[in-house]
Amino acid sequence: MSLLWIAFAILLLPALWLLVSPLRRAAAVGAAQRDFEANDRSADQNLAIYRRRLASLAAALERGDIDQACFEEDRLELERSLLEDTESLGRAPLKPSAAGRLVVPVVMVAVVVASVFWYQHEGAEGDLALLAVRQEVVNHPDGSMAMMIERLEEQAARQPGNPNVWMMLFPLYRDAGRADQASDALERLIEIEGRHASLLGQLAQVEFFAADRRFTDEVQALVDETLALDSSQPTVLGILGIEAFDRGDYAAAIDHWRRAIAGMDDPASGQALREGIRVAQQRLGVAPEEREQAAAEGPGIHVRVSLDDALADRVDDDAAVFVVARDMEGDLPPLAVARLRLGDLPADLVLDDTRAMSPEASLSRVSQARLVVRVSPSGEATPQAGDLFGDREGVPVGGIDGAPVEVVIDRVFE
């Protein structure tokens, strides 16, 4: 951390130099100003101009071009103008070049203090300390979870308002079986960050397992509050499924777990819930082949693909039809891909994780998807001019038992 403050000091040096540099030039600037004022002939020039104009007025009066009244009026105007010009040339005496020198060190100190104060409140010093703790424990020959908890507890005492401290402590307490401390850490995190659905869901989960998988009044209140904020919050749906499974309502457990998987980002947790679904289906007496089919489907999208009649004669029946599900932002590879023949349309199919191109990009990782259906006469996966296509935005990912999502191929790719 000392290196950080040294770096800050180095960065402040140019700012302090800019504050000091005017003092070094103050004497030269003062001498130049005094020389300018000593040699300033503006007043003499204004007086000469006044005399020439007054002489012109007198000559005009003698020639009879103006009368005495006009002469007096114009003369007064000239005198007034001369007076104004002379007053504007009045200057206050120059102060010594050393005047105000004490202000500069005061400002320098204020800049340093303000910089340090700002960084203490807005900077990342606390997060850098957490990173240092993590590296210390990981690189320590005897590094352990207990050591990590101990070091982080020291940081929590030093920076209790840093949410990242409690975010790191909570899972360590949970995994160490220290439920009360895990709850306290989560409550501190919620106090700092606000009552967000994801945090409330994790707190409900900790309290649920601490109560021997029972829905106490406190757990129920947390579940209700979480679902009011986010009805598809996966952590809460997961514990709802566990509670339903424990009381023998396997159908409800399967429904909760399928919905949880649809919004879950952790593949390992999703796989654990799929295993729970398989066991629940076994308890319900579902045949093995039906269980395998349901498990394969998991969360997905039931799609019905059809071709617009206006385009029916443009492509042969053997042309390839690619049905692709993508994430809404377009940041991931295709989440699911299926291939049909144009002659098979209209056709119903299910897009699910079995059609994913990679474990890191699957439908179970998103809650909504964009469907793109493309007819390729060449059979190439890359879009080409002349291909037919249709799409559908914002399709929910979840159960596949409802009405299918209609996608009509009705456009030509240019």
Residue pairs with C-beta under 8 A, 6 or more apart in sequence:
1 125
1 128
1 129
1 132
4 125
4 128
8 115
8 116
8 119
12 111
12 112
12 115
15 111
16 108
16 111
16 112
19 104
19 107
19 108
19 111
20 104
20 108
22 104
23 101
23 104
26 97
26 98
27 97
29 97
30 94
30 96
30 97
33 94
34 94
37 91
37 94
40 89
42 89
43 86
43 89
46 82
46 85
46 86
46 89
47 82
50 78
50 79
50 81
50 82
53 78
54 75
54 78
57 66
57 71
57 74
57 75
57 78
58 71
60 66
60 71
61 67
61 68
61 71
66 74
119 125
126 155
126 158
126 159
126 162
126 164
126 165
127 162
127 164
129 155
129 158
129 159
130 152
130 155
130 162
130 164
130 165
130 168
133 148
133 151
133 152
133 155
134 148
134 168
136 143
136 151
137 143
137 144
137 147
137 148
137 151
140 147
145 172
145 175
145 176
146 176
148 172
149 169
149 172
149 173
149 176
152 165
152 168
152 169
152 172
153 169
155 162
155 165
156 165
156 166
156 169
159 165
160 188
161 192
163 189
163 192
163 193
166 185
166 186
166 188
166 189
166 192
167 189
169 181
169 185
170 182
170 185
170 186
170 189
170 202
171 182
173 179
173 181
173 182
173 185
174 182
174 206
179 206
179 209
179 210
180 210
182 206
183 203
183 206
183 207
183 210
186 199
186 202
186 203
186 206
187 203
189 199
190 196
190 199
190 200
190 203
193 199
195 225
195 229
196 229
197 226
197 229
197 230
197 233
198 230
198 233
198 235
200 222
200 225
200 226
200 229
201 222
201 226
201 233
201 234
201 235
201 236
202 235
203 222
204 219
204 222
204 223
204 226
204 235
204 236
204 239
205 235
205 236
205 238
205 239
207 216
207 218
207 219
207 222
208 214
208 215
208 219
208 239
208 242
208 243
211 219
213 242
213 243
213 246
215 223
215 243
223 236
223 239
223 240
226 233
226 235
226 236
227 233
227 236
232 259
232 262
232 263
232 367
233 263
234 259
234 260
234 261
234 262
234 263
234 264
234 269
235 260
237 256
237 257
237 259
237 260
237 263
238 256
238 257
238 260
238 269
238 273
240 252
240 256
241 252
241 253
241 254
241 255
241 256
241 257
241 260
241 273
241 276
242 253
242 276
244 250
244 252
244 253
244 256
245 253
245 276
245 280
250 280
250 281
250 283
250 284
251 280
251 284
253 276
253 277
253 280
254 277
254 280
254 281
255 399
257 273
257 274
257 276
257 277
257 280
258 277
258 298
258 299
258 398
258 399
259 299
259 398
259 399
260 273
261 270
261 273
261 274
261 298
261 299
261 364
262 299
262 363
262 364
262 367
262 397
262 398
263 367
264 270
264 273
264 364
264 365
265 365
267 359
267 365
270 364
274 295
274 298
277 294
277 295
277 298
278 291
278 295
281 290
281 291
281 294
281 295
282 291
286 294
296 352
296 353
296 354
297 350
297 352
297 354
297 400
298 352
298 353
298 364
299 352
299 353
299 363
299 364
299 397
299 398
299 399
300 336
300 350
300 351
300 352
300 353
300 363
300 397
300 398
300 400
301 325
301 336
301 350
301 351
301 352
301 363
301 369
301 371
301 395
301 396
301 397
301 400
301 405
302 348
302 349
302 350
302 400
302 401
302 402
302 403
302 404
302 405
303 323
303 348
303 349
303 350
303 351
303 371
303 404
303 405
303 407
304 346
304 347
304 348
304 404
304 405
304 406
304 407
305 321
305 323
305 340
305 345
305 346
305 347
305 348
305 349
305 373
305 407
305 409
306 345
306 346
306 406
306 407
306 408
306 409
307 342
307 345
307 346
307 375
307 388
307 408
307 409
308 390
308 408
308 409
308 410
310 410
311 388
311 409
311 410
311 412
314 388
314 412
315 342
315 375
315 377
315 388
316 342
316 377
317 341
317 342
317 343
318 341
318 342
318 343
319 341
319 342
319 375
319 376
319 377
319 379
320 339
320 340
320 341
320 342
320 375
320 376
320 377
320 379
321 339
321 340
321 341
321 342
321 344
321 345
321 373
321 374
321 375
321 376
321 409
322 337
322 338
322 339
322 372
322 373
322 374
322 376
322 381
323 337
323 338
323 339
323 340
323 349
323 351
323 371
323 372
323 373
323 407
324 334
324 336
324 337
324 371
324 372
324 373
324 374
325 334
325 335
325 336
325 337
325 351
325 363
325 369
325 370
325 371
325 395
326 332
326 334
326 335
326 369
326 370
326 372
327 335
327 361
327 366
327 369
327 370
328 366
328 368
328 369
328 370
328 393
328 394
330 370
332 360
332 361
332 365
333 357
333 358
333 360
333 361
334 357
334 361
335 351
335 356
335 357
335 361
335 362
335 363
335 365
335 366
335 369
336 351
336 352
336 353
336 355
336 356
336 357
336 362
336 363
337 355
337 357
338 349
338 351
338 355
340 347
340 349
342 375
345 409
348 404
350 400
351 363
351 371
352 363
352 364
352 400
353 362
353 363
353 364
356 362
356 363
363 369
363 397
364 397
366 397
367 396
367 397
367 398
368 394
368 395
368 396
368 397
369 395
369 397
370 391
370 392
370 393
370 394
370 395
371 391
371 392
371 395
371 405
371 407
372 389
372 390
372 391
373 389
373 390
373 391
373 407
373 409
374 383
374 387
374 388
374 389
374 409
374 413
375 387
375 388
375 389
375 409
376 383
376 384
376 387
377 386
377 387
378 384
383 389
383 413
384 413
385 413
385 414
386 412
386 413
387 412
387 413
388 409
388 411
388 412
388 413
389 409
389 411
389 412
389 413
390 407
390 408
390 409
390 410
390 411
391 407
392 405
392 406
392 407
395 405
